[in-house]
Amino acid sequence: MMLPPIVDVADVADAALAERLQQALDGKTKPLGSLGVLETLALRIGLVQRTERPRLTEPQVLVFAADHGLAARGVSAYPSEVTWQMVENFLAGGAAICVLARQHGLALTVVDAGVRHDFAPRPGLVSRKIAAGTQDALAGPAMSDAQCREAIAAGRQVVSELPGNAVLLGEMGIGNTSAASLLLARLTGTAIEACTGRGTGLGDEALAHKIAVLHAVLQRHSEAVEPLQALAAFGGLEIAMMVGAVLQAAAERRLVVVDGFIAGSAVLVAQRLVPAVGGYCVFAHRSHEPGHARLLHALDAQPLIALDLRLGEGSGAALAWPLIESAVRLLDEMASFESAGVSGALPS
């Protein structure tokens, strides 16, 4: 049975547990706060799992793929066919995320959310196709309300059927930086020029054309101001499924590792629907896409790394994974001053 699209999520805030976690971190054989962001990260994961001894088990990379009707307006440097061709590359193990998933021992699942192509069934592929891509958002809504809700529910179901306590979000869809820019502009009131970048590598003239198209799309859907309205108006199916994945992961108290701009736009929608989901999210990196920094600011998020990535696929999330593992191991395995017989700091 299809899960409903929206779910209740418990707030991670727990002052007593946070104090115990901080005391445990402060008691390790190191100067106070000397592990910086890793300490903040360890505390966050402890709160997500509601324990002073968090563990990471069977982490799952989910790459949601779908096509976008707006791509026909020339908003991407690549043709739409690249979406299905890259899905085949994922399944063959040849993409960047495949290399990184193998390197870090991450399970990888590709989800067909709405690719304009029929894939032969095989291991590693989950078919949840809602439609053969979205409609042209300049001509009408990218998705119907029913399609949008069905996609969110499907994303919830995909996560509910996987093991583990951590989900790493990735995506593939030619044209999806446009959808992410539109969502950021509408849901935060930011000018579309500040939200829009070169995506897969547009030149100056093509970038100006992309901005003009997105201006027109925003005007076309001026009434779409609520999160689900905006998501249906602008797309895409892979973003909607990621919204559902975030909601389900948070409801199950799984850690959500957010990749880049497009995955972040799904978290923005999810957080506007259910504010508590933000407490379950770790933001892997700040990408080269100019709207991403504004998105992270809107989410009050501190990314772990900044490597000028602009690939997607979950590549940034996979690259950040060793830092997340390190934070948990340091909390669990590092000796305390007392257990190691090491003298603490002198009184100030």
Salt bridges, closest charged atoms under 4 A:
GLU39 OE2 - LYS30 NZ 2.95
GLU52 OE2 - ARG20 NE 2.71
GLU88 OE1 - ARG122 NH1 2.71
ASP112 OD2 - LYS129 NZ 2.62
ASP136 OD2 - ARG73 NE 2.63
ASP145 OD2 - ARG149 NE 3.15
GLU161 OE1 - ARG128 NH2 3.10
GLU193 OE2 - HIS215 NE2 2.63
ASP204 OD1 - ARG198 NH2 2.78
GLU238 OE2 - HIS68 NE2 2.68
GLU252 OE1 - ARG254 NE 2.73
ASP259 OD1 - HIS285 NE2 3.34
ASP308 OD1 - HIS288 ND1 3.76
ASP332 OD1 - ARG53 NH2 2.59
ASP332 OD1 - ARG55 NH1 3.26
GLU333 OE2 - ARG329 NH1 2.88
